[in-house]
Amino acid sequence: VVVMSFSNLLLSHHNRVVFGSLLSSTAVRCLSSSSFPSVLQKNKCLLQRQHQLVNMEKVQTVEFSSVKLGSDVYETDKYVNEYLAYHFGQDKPDYMPYQDGPQQASDFNVRIAAKCVQYLNKESPSPLRALDVGCAVGRACFELSRTYDDVVGIDFSQAFIDCCNVLKDRGSLPYTRLDEGENVSEKVAEVAADVDRSKCSFQQGDACALPDGLGKFDTILLANLFCRLPNPEACIKQLPGLMKEGGHVVATSPFSWFEEFTPKDNWFGGSDGKSSRDGLLAFMEENGFELVEEGSIPFLIREHARKYQLVFPHLGVWKYKGN
């Protein structure tokens, strides 16, 4: 399901949306406003869809005369639904039903939260606090709340944060999962019953200019974030002011650089033979962090029933040693 806040929006029964080099052409549809929680309809792009489709009962396809790559894509229904399935639907047998598929790549958010807990100093002064920058629709935050006393999730996408807050308040959220063509399945994202959702708070924010007053954290999670920031080094420079002594940063990135998101001058590497891993290492060390674990941690995102993205991001765990 895709809705974007572009001025030239045309309703059609057969047209498609193209996301440049990032995504292949995808047949998409808009649902009536009753199909989505009211909290999400506050978002500008969803209000536009509601205005266009008011009193319409038929499911329609939409075409955009131009599609902007960049952070705006994370405000769209397509990404909201894909990420709800990615965060909360991978434990369902029909998410990736093929026996020869990469089962070990499922539930990335559960596994990355466990990695955070692995390095937590549980003798740290209370309360134990975690910050998830780029939290998307919140699964890792809810998993972290099993161990931490206070978990803060921040994302630039207001649509993602709206989902997080609905899940915090209600414990569940309906979403639509694409099967093939225009065929979809109605699903429900559910936070586990044994999770204390009150430990989590969510806010919209810029990873390159985080809000004041966040306090200090035992663990900061940066999952697959750097290559979607306009200035990832600016993000890193803020981390020392947010860390408790001996705290850890857990960071993953596939280093999928696109100038639509990050100007080439701000890439860690990936050009002129330079390694993004080495660039990240240098920036982290300059800011007082020591690398204590390195590897890869795969994840899987379903686009439709027979198309998946299998990604092997770089994993780094960094201990704050001070400047």
N, C-alpha and C positions, 0 to 999 in steps of 0.2 A: 504494500500500500504506500503510495507516494503522494504527498501534498507539499508544495513549496510556495513560499511567499514571493512569487514573481508577478509583475504587473500584467504580462500578456499570457493569460490562461484561457485555453479553449477546451470546451467539452467535446469529446469524440467517442465513438464506439470502437475505434480500431487503431488509433495512433499510439506511439510508444515514447518513452523518455530515454535519452541517451546521456550517460554520465562520462563523457569524454573518454580518456584512457583508463579511468579507474574501474568502471563497471560496463558490462555489455548492455546492449539494449534490453530493456525489461518491460514487458507488458504489465501495467499497473492499473489500479482502480481506486476510486474514491467511494467511501461509504457514507451513508446518511449520518447526520450529527448525532443521532441516538446511539450509534455504534461505539462511541468513544467516551470515556469518562469526562464529566463536565470540566474537571480541573484542567485537562489538556486543551479544552476549547478556548481557554484564556490566552493561549499562545497565539501570536499574530498570524502565523501561517495557517493555523487551524481555524481561526475566526474567518479568514478569507475563504477557506473551503466551506465553512458553514454558511457563509453568505451566498456563495455560488450555488450551493446544493439545497438551499432551504426549500422545504416542501417537496423535494424530489424523492421518490421511492426507489427508482431504478438505480442499480449500480452502473456507474459510468467510468469510462477511461479518460485520462486527461493527457493533454499534450502541452508542453512548454516550448515557446519559440526559442528560448535560450535557457541554458542551465548553468548556473554558477558553481564551479568547484570551490571547495573550501569549507569553512566551518558551517556554512548555511545548510549543508546536506544533513547535518546531525539534528536539524530541526524538523526533518521530514518524517511523515508517517512510515515510509519505507524503512528508514534506519531505526526509528523507535520500535517497530515491530520486529525487525531482525535482531535488535539487541535484547529485547525482552525474551525472544526465543533463545538467543545465545547465552543469556544469563540464567534463565529459569526453565528452559525447556529441554536441556541436553540430557537430563536423566530419564526422559521419556523414550521408550523403545522405538518410536516412529520418527525421532529427530534425525537419526542417521542409521537406518535399518540394515545396512549392507554388512554382511559378515566379514568381507575383506576390507572394510573401511578402517580408518585409524581411530579405534576406540580410545586409545591412550591420550588423544587430544581433547577429549570431552571434559566439560566442567572446569575450564581454565580458572574461573573465578574462585572456585572452591580450592583448587590446588595453589593458587597464588596467595590466597589468604592463609593457608597452612604454612607456606614458606615464610610469611611475615611472622607468624606465631613461633616458628622454629627458632628465630633469632631474638625473640622478645626476652628481655631480662625481667623476669617476673618478680624480682626483688626491687625493681624500680619504685620510687615513691608513688603512691597512689594519687590520683586515679591513673590507671594504665590507659593511654590515649593513642589512637591511630588516626591518620589523615590519609584519605584516598583522593588524590588529585587526578581528575579525569575519571570519575566514578561511573560514568554512563548511567545505567538504570539501577545500579546499587547492589548487585548481588554480593560482591566482595565485601562491601560494608556490613551487610547483614551477617555474613560469615565471620567477619572480624569481631562482631559484637558478642560472639560466643565466648571470647577470651578477654577482650578489652572492655573497660568500663565506659569509655566514651569514644565514639567513632564519628568523624566528620567527613562527609562526602561533598566534593566540589566538582562541578562540570560547567563548561561554557554553554552547553545546550540547555536552554530553559525547558524544552520538551522532555529531555532526559530527567531533569530535576523534578519536573511535575510528576513523572512516573514514580520516581523515588518516594516522593511525599505521599502519593496515593498508596503505594505498597507499605509505607510506614504506618499510615493511618488505618488502612483496611486489611492489610495482610495479603491482598490479592489484586490482580488487575487483568481484565480480558485483553487479548490482543489477537491479531490476525496473522496467520503464517501462510506464506505463498507455497503452493504445491506445484503447479505448472500452469503456464499461460495465465489465465484469469481465475483458475481454480484455487481456492484457499480453504484453510481449516481454521475454525475458531478455537482458540486455546486460552488458558488462564495461567498467568504467572502467579506463583504462590510462594510466600516466604514460609520457611519451615515453622511449625507450631512451637518448637522449643527455642526459637530465637526471641530474645527480648528486644523488640523493635524500638522501644523507647530509648535505648542506648545510642541510637543513630540520629544524626541531624544532617540535613542536606541544604546546600545553597548554590545558586548560580554564581560563578566567578571565573576570572581569567587566570589561568595557570602561570602566565607571565607577569601578573600583577595581583598576587593573592591578597585577599582582604586583610586589613589590620585586625589585631585583637584575637587571632586564632589561638594563641598560646603555644605551648611546647608539647611535642609529641614523642612517644617512644618509637613509633614506626611511621614512616611515610611511604605510601605505595604510589608509584607512578607506572601504571600499566599501559603499555602501547600508546604512549602519549607524545614523546619527543618529536616524532616526525609528522605530527599534526599541529605543531605550534609555530607561530611566526618567528619566535626567538627562543629556542629551547635553552640557550645558555642563561637567559634572564630568569627562567624558571629555576635552574640549578642554583643561581646566586642567592635565591631567597631561602634555600633549605637550611643553612646553618642557623638562622634566626628562629627556626621552627623546631629544632631538634633538642631533646633532652640529652644530657651528657651520656655518651655511650649508646645513643639510639641508632637506629638503622634505617636506611633507605633501601627499599626493594623496587627495582626499576626493570621493566622489560621494554624492548623496542625491536620491531622488524627492520628498522632503518629504511622504511619505504618512503624515500624522499620525493616530494613533488613540489614544484615551485608555486603551484596554486595554494599550497598550505605554508611552505617555508621557503623564503628567498634562499637561493643557492649559497650566498655568502654566510648564511646561518646554519648550514648543514654541518654536522659533526665530521662528516667525511663523505664518501660516495662519489667523489670526483677527483680527477688528477691523481688517481692511484691511492688516495688517502683512505684509511679505514675509519668507518664511523665508530667502531668499538674503541679504537685508539684515541679518537677525539673525545669521546665520552669519558674515558679513563682520565685523560688530562684535565678536563673540566672538573670532574669530581675531586680529583686530588688537589687541584688549586683551591677548592672550597672546603678542604679539611676532611675529606672522606677517604677511607681505606677500603679497597676491594677485598672482601672476605669469601665470596663465592661467585663463580661464573659458570655459565652453561647456556642451555637452550630450554625453553618450556613451550611446547606446542599448543596451539588452539585451533578450533574449528568453528567456522561460521557458515551456516546454511543460507544459501540464496533461494533455492527451491529444492524439490525432492531429489533431483539428480545433479545438482550443482552446489559445490561447497568450496569455501576457501580454507585451505590447510596452510597454516603459517607457523614458522619456527622462530619466534623472537629471541633475541639475545636476552639473557637473564643476568643481572648483576645485583649482588647484595653488598651494601656499602655501610661500614661502621663510621659513625661520626667521631673523629679524633680531636676536632677543634682546629682553629686556624693558628 
